[in-house]
Amino acid sequence: MNNLDAILEIAIGLILTWLILSVATMEVQDLFSKWFDKRAQFLEKSILEMFQGDQNYVDLFYSQPVIKALVPKDRSGQPKKTLLRKAKKPDYIPNAAFAEAVFEMFVDLGTEKDKLAEATVSLERILGKIDTIIKENEDLGYFVRRLLPNLDSKKSVSNLPEAHDKVIEFKTNAESWFDTSMKRASFWYKENAKNLAFVIGLVIAAAFNIDSIQITEQLWREPTLRQSLVAQAQVASVNTGADSVAELETYYQDLQLPVGWDASKLPPTPLDWTTKIIGFLISGLAAMQGAPFWFEILKNLLKFKGGSKKESESPPPPATPPATPPVAASKLEAVG
């Protein structure tokens, strides 16, 4: 076997190792997010930023019926609790629900109490409320004012065509505002999730001695182990690996990978410990990328290995053409 094949097999074995670690990391991260309601906390923080840091309006927003209906409930119909015994909040809000809640917060304040049955909206009251918001929080008032542009008159609009158009315009603008903000929030959530995955992956690597440098060295020394891992990788699926941290060491041992701590094999020198820590950091960075990332790379490497193996095989020799059958002597005599 040439060095290129060996390097390719080492890469496949190492990526399979990282794939398994990433699956366990994602499992722990999902549990962490579920226990501490991290998605809902990040969503609330994003809405606080949308309302320009005004917690009073955030509390008013979450008190709207359309938002309270999204709160996760237990079997008794009560809001679920986090690990810290706090009531859970929605971890996902549709654009339409956000627009409806904001409409209830701002536009309904412009509805005359004695005219609710007629659904007559007083633009004067809406503009007065927006002026109040601007005085309290100029930045928030600016965004609210943009949701209902061209409100310069102090007249009442009936619900028959004009008020209906204004409601649609308000909700459309609110949905667009929320959608733009959530796209930006989604980017930052993914970045934070990656940082958390690195920490979790690093802790798991240190706890189970998943040293990428040590694994690479052992794969280089043992061709049989490399070939065994390649065979395992060929049947891998996106859920390859341990479904929990408790199964992680057993799964690696089944693959005969050098993981787990052995008191008789601890690094003897500070330099060896430094190398091991670097190996843990590499493992943590690998876990940070996520299982789908490594699964795609693993599939591509296996395809490349399969293609290069076929190319390296010698083509079969061309078939020998059959000999010309001899002509019978009687036929020669007939021709003569």
TARA-V973762 format. One record per residue. N is the residue number from 1. PSI is psi in degrees with one decimal (999 if undefined). BURIAL is # if it has 16 or more other ideal C-beta (glycine too) atoms within 10 Angstrom, else .. Layout:
N_PSI_BURIAL / N_PSI_BURIAL
//
This chain:
1_131.7_. / 2_170.9_. / 3_-31.7_. / 4_-43.8_. / 5_-40.2_. / 6_-43.9_. / 7_-40.3_. / 8_-41.1_# / 9_-37.2_# / 10_-43.1_# / 11_-42.2_# / 12_-45.3_# / 13_-40.5_# / 14_-41.8_# / 15_-35.4_# / 16_-39.9_# / 17_-47.5_# / 18_-34.3_# / 19_-44.9_# / 20_-43.6_# / 21_-39.6_# / 22_-37.5_# / 23_-46.3_# / 24_-39.0_# / 25_-44.4_# / 26_-37.7_# / 27_-46.6_# / 28_-40.8_# / 29_-40.6_# / 30_-41.6_. / 31_-41.9_. / 32_-46.4_. / 33_-37.1_# / 34_-45.2_. / 35_-41.9_. / 36_4.8_. / 37_45.8_# / 38_-37.7_# / 39_-43.6_# / 40_-37.8_# / 41_-41.5_. / 42_-37.5_# / 43_-43.2_# / 44_-39.5_# / 45_-38.6_. / 46_-39.5_# / 47_-36.1_# / 48_-40.3_. / 49_-37.2_. / 50_-37.6_# / 51_20.4_# / 52_41.7_. / 53_11.9_. / 54_100.7_# / 55_-29.3_. / 56_-41.3_. / 57_-31.0_# / 58_-44.2_# / 59_-39.8_. / 60_-39.0_. / 61_-47.3_# / 62_-13.4_# / 63_-6.1_. / 64_140.8_# / 65_-38.0_. / 66_-27.8_# / 67_-40.3_# / 68_-28.4_. / 69_-18.2_. / 70_-5.1_# / 71_130.2_# / 72_136.4_. / 73_151.5_. / 74_-172.5_. / 75_-25.8_. / 76_-0.7_. / 77_4.5_. / 78_153.1_. / 79_137.8_. / 80_156.7_. / 81_150.2_. / 82_178.3_# / 83_-27.4_. / 84_14.9_. / 85_26.6_. / 86_148.3_. / 87_132.7_. / 88_153.5_# / 89_164.6_# / 90_137.1_# / 91_1.6_# / 92_132.4_. / 93_118.5_# / 94_153.6_. / 95_-42.3_# / 96_-36.7_. / 97_-40.0_# / 98_-46.5_# / 99_-40.2_# / 100_-42.2_# / 101_-43.4_# / 102_-36.6_# / 103_-44.6_# / 104_-36.1_# / 105_-41.9_# / 106_-48.1_# / 107_-40.1_# / 108_-18.5_. / 109_-13.2_. / 110_10.1_# / 111_124.2_# / 112_134.7_. / 113_-36.8_. / 114_0.6_. / 115_19.9_. / 116_-36.2_. / 117_-28.6_. / 118_-7.9_. / 119_43.5_. / 120_125.9_# / 121_127.0_# / 122_110.6_# / 123_-28.6_# / 124_-41.5_. / 125_-38.4_# / 126_-47.7_# / 127_-36.1_# / 128_-39.2_. / 129_-41.0_# / 130_-39.4_# / 131_-38.2_. / 132_-42.4_. / 133_-40.9_# / 134_-39.3_. / 135_-36.5_. / 136_-39.9_. / 137_97.0_# / 138_-40.6_. / 139_-42.8_. / 140_-41.5_# / 141_-35.1_# / 142_-44.2_. / 143_-40.8_# / 144_-38.8_# / 145_-32.4_. / 146_-22.9_. / 147_-25.9_# / 148_77.0_# / 149_163.2_. / 150_33.7_. / 151_81.1_# / 152_-12.1_. / 153_156.4_. / 154_72.4_. / 155_169.4_. / 156_139.6_# / 157_124.8_# / 158_164.5_. / 159_2.5_. / 160_-70.1_. / 161_-32.7_. / 162_-43.0_. / 163_-37.4_# / 164_-43.4_. / 165_-38.0_. / 166_-39.1_# / 167_-45.4_# / 168_-42.5_. / 169_-43.5_. / 170_-49.0_# / 171_-37.3_# / 172_-44.4_. / 173_-38.3_# / 174_-41.4_# / 175_-41.1_# / 176_-41.7_. / 177_-47.2_# / 178_-42.8_# / 179_-43.8_. / 180_-42.8_. / 181_-38.7_# / 182_-31.1_# / 183_-42.1_. / 184_-41.2_. / 185_-37.2_# / 186_-39.1_. / 187_-46.2_. / 188_-32.4_. / 189_-41.9_# / 190_-38.6_. / 191_-43.1_. / 192_-38.2_. / 193_-36.8_# / 194_-42.5_. / 195_-41.0_. / 196_-39.2_# / 197_-36.9_# / 198_-45.7_# / 199_-46.0_. / 200_-45.4_# / 201_-39.5_# / 202_-43.0_# / 203_-43.7_# / 204_-43.3_# / 205_-43.3_# / 206_-37.4_# / 207_-35.1_. / 208_10.4_# / 209_48.6_# / 210_85.5_# / 211_109.2_# / 212_-35.6_# / 213_-45.5_# / 214_-41.0_# / 215_-41.8_# / 216_-43.9_# / 217_-41.2_. / 218_-37.2_# / 219_-35.4_# / 220_-35.7_. / 221_-24.2_. / 222_94.0_. / 223_-34.1_. / 224_-40.4_. / 225_-41.3_# / 226_-47.0_# / 227_-35.0_. / 228_-41.9_# / 229_-35.9_# / 230_-40.8_# / 231_-39.9_. / 232_-40.1_# / 233_-30.0_# / 234_-20.5_. / 235_13.9_. / 236_150.3_# / 237_177.5_. / 238_-19.7_. / 239_19.0_. / 240_138.2_# / 241_-176.3_# / 242_137.9_# / 243_-5.0_. / 244_162.9_. / 245_-31.6_# / 246_-29.3_. / 247_-5.6_. / 248_-50.7_# / 249_-38.7_# / 250_-40.6_. / 251_-42.8_# / 252_-37.5_# / 253_-34.8_. / 254_-31.7_. / 255_-2.2_# / 256_32.0_. / 257_147.8_# / 258_78.0_# / 259_166.7_# / 260_149.6_. / 261_138.1_. / 262_117.4_. / 263_-27.2_. / 264_-8.2_. / 265_27.5_. / 266_148.9_. / 267_128.4_. / 268_-24.2_. / 269_159.5_. / 270_-35.6_. / 271_-40.9_. / 272_-39.2_. / 273_-38.9_. / 274_-43.3_. / 275_-40.1_. / 276_-40.9_# / 277_-40.0_. / 278_-39.2_. / 279_-39.4_# / 280_-41.1_# / 281_-40.3_# / 282_-41.8_# / 283_-41.7_# / 284_-41.3_# / 285_-35.8_# / 286_-43.4_# / 287_-30.2_# / 288_-27.9_# / 289_-23.7_# / 290_151.1_# / 291_-43.0_# / 292_-36.7_. / 293_-49.7_. / 294_-30.4_# / 295_-41.9_# / 296_-42.7_. / 297_-40.4_# / 298_-43.9_# / 299_-42.9_. / 300_-39.9_. / 301_-39.4_# / 302_-38.2_# / 303_-42.9_. / 304_-41.5_. / 305_-42.2_# / 306_-41.5_. / 307_-41.4_. / 308_-30.5_. / 309_-41.6_. / 310_-38.2_. / 311_-32.2_. / 312_-18.6_. / 313_139.2_. / 314_134.9_. / 315_146.2_. / 316_146.8_. / 317_147.5_. / 318_146.4_. / 319_138.7_. / 320_126.2_. / 321_143.1_. / 322_143.4_. / 323_148.2_. / 324_123.9_. / 325_140.8_. / 326_147.9_. / 327_132.6_. / 328_143.0_. / 329_-34.3_. / 330_-31.9_. / 331_-36.5_. / 332_-41.6_. / 333_-35.0_. / 334_-38.4_. / 335_-37.8_. / 336_999_.
//
